[in-house]
Structures are given as C-alpha cells and as structure tokens.
Amino acid sequence: MRIGVLDRYLIRAHTGPFLFALSAITGLLFLNAVALRMESLVGKGLPWSVLGQFMLLSLPHTIALSLPMAVLVAVLYAFSELTEHNEITALAAGGIRPGRVLVPLLVMGLLTTGVMLYFNDAVLPEANHRLKNLLVDIGRKSPTFELREGVVNEIKTNGDRDSYFLTATRIDPKANTLEDVAIYDRNDPNRERTTYAARGAMAFNANRTDLFLTLYDGQVMELQNDPEGGFQRLYFGKEIIPMRGVGDELERRMGGSDRGDREMDFATLRQNAREKEAEEASVRDESRARALDAVRSALGLPQANDTLNEWEPTRVATTHGTMSLLARDPLSQGVISSARTRVTRVDSLEEAADRFRTELHKKWAIAFACLVFTLLGPPLALRFPRGGVGMVVAASSTIFAIYWMGLIGGESLADRRVASPVVSMWISDVVFFIIGLTLAMRMGRAGSTVRGGGWEDLWLHVRDGVAGIFRRLRGGRGTTEAWETR
C-alpha cells in the first residue's frame, strides 16, 4: 500500500465519524442552550424572524464547544474500528509502524486548530455581540429589563424622553447587584451630572415599570452649563436614583455600543488588557499625587516647585500632628473621602485586565484542544480495541468532563486573581498533551488485537492500579493475596 493511499484511507475513515459526532454533539448542546433561554423568549409576541435569528446566533457558541469534542470522538471511533478489524495489525505486518498512522490525523488536527482559531477570532465574537444585543432588545421589550456588564447601557425613561447611560464592571442578574457603577445624566441642558459608586443594587416597583438604583460609597460630580458656570462634587454613602417608565417595546438597535470580553477578537482583548493596566497605573499615580498634595496642604508647604527632600524634615518633625492637620484641611478631607472609591477602582481595573487576558487564553486553549485530542485518541483506541461504541462514549465523556472542569475552574481562579490566566487556562491542555504524547510514544512497543482490549481489560487495569495503591499504603503485606481471592 502506498503512503498516499494510506493517508487518504485514514482521512476518509476519520471524516465520517467526525461529521456525525459534530452534528450530534452540536444538536444536543444547541437544544440545551435554547431550552435555557426559552423562558425569556416565550409569551412576548416575538415574530418568527426574531426567533430564527436567535437560534442562528446561538450556533457559533455551541460549535465552539462541540468541535473539540467531535475531534476526540471521531479519532477514538475510527481507530477503534481499524483495530477491531485487524487493519492496524496488517499495517504493522507490512512494515508500517503504528505511529506512522498518526501523521495524517495530526495534520488534520493542525488544520482544525487553525480553523478553530479563525472561528474564535472572527466569527464567535461577532455572533456573541449580535446575540447579546438581540437578548438585550428582547429584555427591554419585557419588564424584566437587562443590563450588560462592561459596556455602556442606554436606559430610556419617561416614554423615551429622557436617557441615562450606565456602566458597571460586574452585574449579578440573580442578586440584582452591580459593582463599579457609573451613571451619566445629560437630560438637563443646563447641567451635566456624573455619578460614580463602588457598588449598587437594582429593584423594580410592583408593576415592574420603574427601576430604582441604590448606590453605595460614591460621588456625584455636577457641571453647570449656564453662563455663570460652576462645578461641585458631593460624596455619599447611599443614594437612590429612580428611573421612571422603562420602555417595554421591542426596538432593534443595530451595532450596539461597547463589547464585552466574550464579544472581542484577539487583538481587541490584548488592547483592552493593556488599556486597563495603563488606567490602573494612572489611578495609582493620581492617588499618590493627591495624597502628597493633601499632606503638603496640611503642613502649609508650597504645592509646586518643591521636592520630597525639601519638606522631608518638616514631615518627620510633625508626624504626630499630621493626622490632626489632615482632619482639619478641606483638601485632605476630600482625598480621604475618595480613598475608598479609588481603591475599589484599582481593584476593578486589575480584575478587568485579568478577565480580558483570561478570555484571550481560553479561546486559544480551546482551539489547541483539537490538536491535543487528536494526539490522545489513537493510543487509547489501540489500547482497548474491543470496547466498541460504549468505550468511545465512556472515554470521551470522561475526558470531556475532566477537561471542561479544569477549564471552568481555571477561569474562575483567574477571574478571582488566584492564579495566572496563562497557567489556569492552559493547564488542561498541557496535562492531556503530556498524557497523549506518552501514550503515542508507546504505541509501537506492543500491538493490540481483537482478543483483548475490551471492557474486562479496562477493569483489570483499574483493579491493578487500585491494588497497587493499597500495597503501597499497607507496605505490600497481604494485599496481593486479598485481591487474588476475589
């Protein structure tokens, strides 16, 4: 058999199961996604065109999850079939090493990874953006009203006569809480009002037509636009902002405003992470500068053209009286009042930067999982050739569960800044790659036949592994005999 013929044969043997697995897994995940959203769609009088658009825009996110799964299922099934019919044994008898059959599949795995990278970079973010805009528009049509985190939300009130613009770093739809809130009010032509708060809560009235925002630990900055001008800043511990008459008509807004992290391509994610880091550094520098000015003001030192060395002796000499001076100085009081808000702002910027980096590495890791699963599948199929479809389902389900738990857990750790986004997002790929590479290097050491490699062999491997653990724990005394009697 010529090499070219062998490659084409292996690719054909892999293509059919791959297409079937992709269709089946995508269908199951798609039905689950639609079922989760169905409660928010039914009973609102939506036209069929809107429902069709929702289903179409839900497909890319489903495919992003199902495609790596389909790769593993296809490789496991194809090599299980080849081994069961002794085709791998025939190839080995003809002088073709078992590792040679991996070459065409690894090339396909690389191509699938490249397609997945393009999909995650160009197709998936745009589909997520349009889907979120559609869901927000549907939410605005109903009294349930939705706000998006990390973007500018326009809230129309009083029959669309007034508009507020709200941003929040984090929004918990179940608890109706917000973090790092900013509200821009431009409804009065004579003034512009901007409200910042460290956190807040949302609530509706009984008829669910009026929205009430309760904000905590923030400040209100108001700029007068009349000829006299003027500016004032007020700090508050708690403030309630009512928004009357939130609209309930379906209004489609094309394009939308800013995008969330799941709606950004690779370049935008990197750019936003760098911008958040730069903004964080700016807030830290501004906080240090204001604190320094407050201390100078309290000590009666000049605010310009001086250095730390010039007033250091005075600062040291008046350390015990500095706090009392700061408490009486108006500038110092403003700095102290805004310190809590600035600390919260720095934490929010750090968290936002990590969230952008996490999303970037997650998209890359999911794409490279196609190549990892391509390497991992054939050695497992050759090791247990008589497992059949049941072995394929059991092995793939176990691997999927472990991989996605590692990915989801890593994302949670990265969002909470417990672990680096690079480590948390790539750990699953690295572990499975090492396992797959180790098994692939051992493929040529022993051949499998249809006489073994079934469920009983898997049970023997598990049993021997558990027995080895007990032997090590008990010092090897009596464990072997106990297992032999069973």
C-alpha positions in Angstrom: 0.0 0.0 0.0 1.4 3.3 -1.0 1.8 6.1 1.6 -0.6 8.5 -0.3 -3.3 5.8 -0.4 -2.8 5.1 3.3 -3.2 8.8 4.2 -6.4 9.1 2.1 -7.8 6.0 3.6 -7.2 7.2 7.2 -8.6 10.6 6.4 -11.8 9.1 5.0 -12.1 6.7 7.9 -11.9 9.7 10.2 -14.1 12.2 8.3 -17.4 10.3 8.5 -17.3 9.8 12.3 -16.2 13.4 12.7 -19.1 14.9 10.8 -21.6 12.6 12.6 -20.1 13.4 16.0 -20.1 17.2 15.3 -23.7 17.1 14.2 -24.9 15.0 17.2 -23.0 16.9 19.9 -23.8 20.3 18.4 -27.5 19.4 18.3 -27.6 18.3 21.9 -25.7 21.4 23.1 -27.9 23.6 20.9 -31.1 22.2 22.3 -29.8 22.7 25.8 -28.9 26.3 25.1 -32.3 27.0 23.5 -34.1 25.4 26.4 -32.3 27.6 28.9 -33.3 30.7 27.1 -36.8 29.6 26.1 -38.3 31.0 29.3 -37.1 34.5 28.4 -38.5 34.3 24.9 -41.9 32.7 25.1 -45.0 34.8 25.8 -43.6 38.0 24.4 -45.2 38.1 21.0 -41.9 37.8 19.2 -42.1 37.3 15.4 -40.6 34.1 13.9 -37.8 36.1 12.3 -36.5 37.1 15.7 -36.7 33.6 17.0 -34.9 32.3 13.9 -32.2 34.9 14.4 -31.8 33.9 18.0 -31.3 30.3 17.0 -28.8 31.1 14.2 -26.8 33.4 16.5 -26.7 30.7 19.2 -25.0 28.2 16.9 -21.4 29.6 16.9 -21.1 29.4 20.7 -22.3 25.8 20.5 -19.9 24.9 17.7 -17.0 26.4 19.7 -17.7 23.8 22.4 -18.7 20.8 20.3 -15.9 20.9 17.7 -13.1 19.8 20.0 -15.4 17.1 21.4 -16.2 15.8 17.9 -12.5 15.6 17.1 -11.9 13.2 20.1 -15.0 11.1 19.4 -14.1 10.7 15.7 -10.5 9.7 16.4 -11.5 7.2 19.1 -14.2 5.6 16.9 -12.1 5.5 13.8 -9.1 3.8 15.4 -11.3 1.5 17.4 -12.8 0.3 14.2 -9.4 -0.1 12.5 -8.0 -2.1 15.4 -11.1 -4.3 15.7 -10.8 -5.3 12.1 -7.1 -6.0 12.5 -6.2 -3.3 10.0 -3.6 -1.8 12.4 -2.1 -5.3 12.8 -2.0 -5.7 9.0 -0.2 -2.4 8.6 2.3 -3.4 11.2 2.9 -6.7 9.4 3.6 -4.7 6.2 6.3 -2.7 7.9 4.3 0.4 8.8 4.7 1.4 12.4 1.6 2.3 14.4 3.0 5.8 15.0 3.0 6.4 11.2 -0.8 6.3 11.1 -0.9 9.4 13.4 0.7 11.6 10.7 -2.3 12.4 8.5 -4.6 12.8 11.6 -2.1 15.2 13.2 -2.1 17.2 10.0 -5.9 17.3 10.2 -5.7 18.3 13.8 -3.4 21.2 12.9 -5.8 22.3 10.2 -8.8 22.0 12.6 -6.9 24.1 15.2 -6.2 26.8 12.6 -9.9 26.8 11.6 -10.9 27.0 15.3 -8.5 29.9 15.9 -10.0 31.9 13.0 -13.5 30.9 14.2 -12.8 32.1 17.8 -11.2 35.3 16.5 -13.6 36.4 13.7 -16.9 34.5 13.8 -17.6 33.8 17.5 -17.1 37.3 18.9 -19.4 38.9 16.3 -22.1 36.3 16.8 -21.9 36.7 20.6 -22.2 40.5 20.2 -25.2 40.3 18.0 -26.8 37.7 20.2 -26.3 39.8 23.3 -27.8 42.9 21.5 -30.8 40.8 20.5 -31.3 39.5 24.0 -31.0 43.0 25.5 -33.5 44.3 23.0 -35.9 41.5 23.9 -35.3 42.2 27.6 -36.1 45.9 27.0 -39.4 44.8 25.5 -40.4 43.0 28.7 -40.5 44.3 32.2 -37.5 42.0 33.1 -35.1 44.6 31.6 -31.5 43.5 31.2 -28.2 45.4 31.7 -24.9 44.3 30.3 -21.7 44.5 32.2 -18.6 46.1 30.8 -20.5 48.2 28.2 -22.4 51.4 28.1 -26.1 50.7 28.6 -28.6 53.3 27.4 -31.7 53.4 29.7 -34.6 55.3 28.2 -37.2 56.6 30.7 -40.4 58.7 30.7 -41.6 57.5 27.4 -38.2 57.7 25.8 -38.0 61.4 26.6 -35.0 61.0 28.9 -31.9 58.8 28.7 -29.3 57.6 31.2 -26.1 55.9 30.3 -24.9 53.3 32.8 -21.7 51.2 33.0 -20.8 48.6 35.6 -17.8 46.3 35.8 -19.8 43.4 37.2 -23.6 42.7 37.2 -25.1 39.8 39.1 -28.6 39.2 37.4 -29.7 36.8 40.2 -28.8 39.1 43.1 -29.5 42.3 41.1 -26.3 43.8 42.3 -23.7 46.0 40.5 -20.0 46.8 41.1 -18.0 49.9 40.0 -21.0 51.8 38.7 -21.0 55.0 36.6 -24.2 56.8 35.5 -24.2 59.7 33.0 -27.1 62.1 33.1 -27.4 64.6 30.3 -31.2 65.2 30.4 -30.9 68.7 31.7 -29.3 71.1 29.1 -28.2 73.4 31.9 -26.1 70.8 33.8 -24.2 67.5 33.3 -24.2 65.1 36.2 -22.0 62.0 36.5 -22.4 59.6 39.4 -19.8 57.0 40.5 -20.4 54.3 43.1 -18.4 51.3 44.3 -21.5 49.1 44.3 -25.2 49.2 43.9 -28.5 47.2 43.8 -31.4 47.2 41.3 -35.1 46.9 42.2 -38.4 47.4 40.4 -41.7 48.6 41.6 -44.7 46.3 41.9 -45.8 46.9 38.3 -42.1 46.5 37.1 -42.2 49.7 35.1 -39.9 51.8 37.3 -36.3 50.9 38.0 -34.7 52.0 41.3 -30.9 52.0 41.6 -29.5 52.1 45.2 -25.8 53.1 45.1 -23.3 52.9 47.9 -19.9 54.6 48.6 -19.7 57.0 45.7 -19.6 60.6 44.5 -21.7 62.9 42.3 -19.9 65.4 40.0 -22.1 68.1 38.5 -21.1 70.6 35.9 -23.2 73.8 35.2 -23.6 74.7 31.6 -25.2 78.2 32.2 -23.2 81.4 31.6 -22.1 81.6 35.2 -20.7 78.0 35.1 -19.7 76.1 38.2 -18.7 72.7 39.4 -19.4 70.7 42.5 -18.6 67.3 43.9 -20.6 65.5 46.5 -19.7 62.3 48.4 -22.4 59.9 49.6 -22.6 56.7 51.5 -26.0 55.8 50.0 -28.2 57.3 47.2 -31.3 56.1 45.4 -31.8 57.0 41.7 -35.3 56.4 40.3 -35.8 55.7 36.6 -39.4 56.0 35.7 -41.1 54.3 32.8 -38.6 51.9 31.5 -39.6 51.1 27.9 -41.3 47.8 27.0 -41.4 48.0 23.2 -39.1 45.8 21.1 -36.7 48.2 19.5 -33.8 46.8 17.4 -30.6 48.7 17.7 -28.0 47.7 15.1 -24.4 47.6 16.1 -24.8 48.3 19.8 -22.2 50.0 21.9 -19.1 48.7 23.6 -18.4 45.0 23.6 -17.9 42.6 26.5 -14.9 40.3 26.7 -16.7 37.4 25.0 -17.5 39.7 22.1 -13.9 40.7 21.3 -11.4 39.3 18.9 -7.8 38.6 19.9 -6.4 42.0 19.0 -9.2 43.8 20.9 -8.7 41.6 24.0 -5.0 42.4 24.1 -5.6 46.1 23.6 -8.2 46.3 26.3 -6.0 44.4 28.8 -3.1 46.9 28.1 -5.5 49.9 28.4 -6.8 48.7 31.8 -3.3 48.2 33.1 -2.4 51.7 31.9 -5.5 53.2 33.5 -4.7 51.3 36.7 -1.2 52.8 36.8 -2.7 56.3 36.2 -5.2 55.9 39.1 -2.4 54.8 41.4 -0.2 57.8 40.3 -3.1 60.2 40.7 -3.9 58.8 44.2 -0.3 59.2 45.3 -0.2 62.8 43.9 -3.4 63.8 45.6 -2.3 62.3 48.9 1.0 64.2 48.6 -0.8 67.5 47.9 -3.0 66.9 50.9 -0.1 66.4 53.2 1.7 69.5 51.9 -1.5 71.5 52.2 -2.0 70.3 55.8 1.7 71.2 56.7 1.5 74.6 55.0 4.1 73.7 52.4 4.1 75.0 48.8 2.3 72.9 46.2 4.7 73.4 43.3 8.5 73.6 42.6 9.4 71.6 45.7 10.8 68.1 46.2 10.4 65.5 48.8 13.8 66.3 50.2 12.9 69.9 50.8 10.0 69.1 53.2 11.1 65.7 54.5 12.5 67.1 57.7 9.3 69.0 58.4 7.2 65.9 57.7 9.2 63.9 60.0 9.2 66.5 62.7 5.4 66.9 62.6 4.5 63.2 62.3 2.5 63.2 65.5 0.4 66.3 64.4 0.0 65.4 60.8 -3.3 63.4 61.2 -4.9 66.3 63.1 -3.8 68.7 60.5 -5.2 66.4 57.7 -8.5 66.1 59.5 -8.9 69.9 59.5 -7.7 70.6 56.0 -10.5 70.8 53.4 -8.4 69.3 50.6 -7.3 66.4 52.9 -10.9 65.7 53.8 -11.8 65.3 50.1 -8.8 62.9 49.5 -9.8 60.8 52.5 -13.4 60.6 51.4 -12.5 59.5 47.9 -9.8 57.0 49.0 -12.2 54.1 49.3 -13.6 54.7 45.8 -10.1 54.8 44.3 -9.1 51.6 46.0 -12.2 49.9 44.6 -11.4 51.4 41.2 -7.9 50.0 41.2 -9.2 46.5 42.2 -11.8 46.7 39.4 -9.2 47.7 36.8 -7.0 44.8 37.8 -9.8 42.4 37.7 -10.9 43.7 34.3 -7.4 43.3 32.8 -7.2 39.7 34.1 -10.6 39.0 32.7 -9.5 40.1 29.2 -6.4 38.1 29.4 -8.3 35.0 30.6 -10.7 35.2 27.7 -7.9 35.5 25.2 -6.0 32.5 26.6 -9.3 30.5 26.9 -10.0 30.9 23.2 -6.5 29.9 22.2 -6.6 26.9 24.6 -9.9 25.6 23.3 -8.6 25.8 19.7 -5.4 23.8 20.6 -7.5 21.2 22.3 -8.4 19.9 18.8 -4.7 19.0 18.3 -4.4 17.6 21.8 -7.4 15.3 21.4 -6.1 14.2 18.0 -2.9 13.0 19.7 -4.7 11.5 22.7 -7.4 9.5 20.9 -5.5 6.9 18.8 -3.4 5.4 21.6 -6.5 5.0 23.8 -8.4 3.3 21.0 -5.5 0.9 20.2 -5.2 0.0 23.9 -8.8 -1.0 24.2 -9.9 -2.1 20.7 -12.9 -4.3 21.7 -14.7 -1.6 23.7 -16.8 -0.5 20.7 -19.1 2.4 20.8 -19.6 2.1 24.6 -15.8 2.5 25.1 -15.8 5.6 22.8 -18.7 7.2 24.7 -17.3 6.4 28.2 -13.7 7.5 27.4 -14.7 10.7 25.6 -17.3 11.6 28.2 -14.7 11.2 31.0 -12.1 13.2 29.1 -14.6 16.0 28.3 -15.7 16.2 31.9 -12.2 16.5 33.2 -11.1 19.0 30.6 -14.1 21.3 31.0 -14.0 21.2 34.8 -10.3 22.2 34.5 -11.2 25.0 32.1 -14.1 26.3 34.1 -12.3 26.0 37.4 -9.2 27.7 35.9 -11.3 30.6 34.5 -12.8 31.1 38.0 -9.4 31.1 39.6 -8.1 33.6 37.0 -11.1 35.9 37.4 -10.5 36.0 41.2 -6.8 36.6 40.6 -5.9 33.4 42.5 -3.8 32.1 39.5 -2.3 33.5 36.4 -4.6 33.4 33.3 -1.8 31.6 31.3 -1.5 28.8 33.9 -5.2 28.4 34.6 -6.3 28.3 31.0 -3.5 26.1 29.6 -3.2 23.6 32.4 -5.8 21.2 31.0 -4.2 21.2 27.5 -0.7 20.7 28.9 -1.8 17.7 31.1 -3.7 16.0 28.3 -0.9 16.7 25.8 1.7 15.1 28.1 -0.6 12.0 28.6 -1.2 11.8 24.8 2.4 12.2 23.9 3.4 9.5 26.4 0.9 7.0 25.1 1.8 7.8 21.5 5.4 7.1 22.1 4.5 3.7 23.5 2.2 2.8 20.5 4.9 0.8 18.7 6.1 -1.2 21.7 3.2 -3.7 21.7 0.3 -4.4 19.3 -3.3 -4.8 20.3 -5.6 -7.4 18.8 -9.3 -8.1 19.0 -8.6 -10.9 21.5 -8.1 -8.3 24.2 -8.5 -4.6 25.0 -12.2 -4.7 25.9 -14.1 -3.7 29.0 -12.5 -6.5 31.0 -9.1 -5.2 30.2 -10.0 -1.8 31.3 -11.4 -3.3 34.6 -8.1 -5.2 35.1 -6.1 -2.0 34.6 -8.2 -0.1 37.1 -8.1 -3.1 39.5 -4.4 -3.4 39.3 -4.0 0.3 39.8 -6.1 0.3 42.9 -4.4 -2.8 44.2 -1.0 -1.1 43.8 -2.2 1.9 45.8 -3.3 -0.4 48.6 0.0 -2.3 48.5 2.0 0.9 48.9 -0.2 2.1 51.7 0.0 -1.2 53.6 3.6 -1.9 52.8 2.7 -4.7 50.4 1.6 -7.2 53.1 -1.3 -9.3 52.3 -2.8 -7.0 49.6 -2.0 -9.2 46.6 -3.5 -12.3 48.3 -6.7 -10.5 49.1 -7.1 -9.4 45.5 -6.3 -12.9 44.2 -9.1 -14.5 46.4 -11.6 -12.1 44.8 
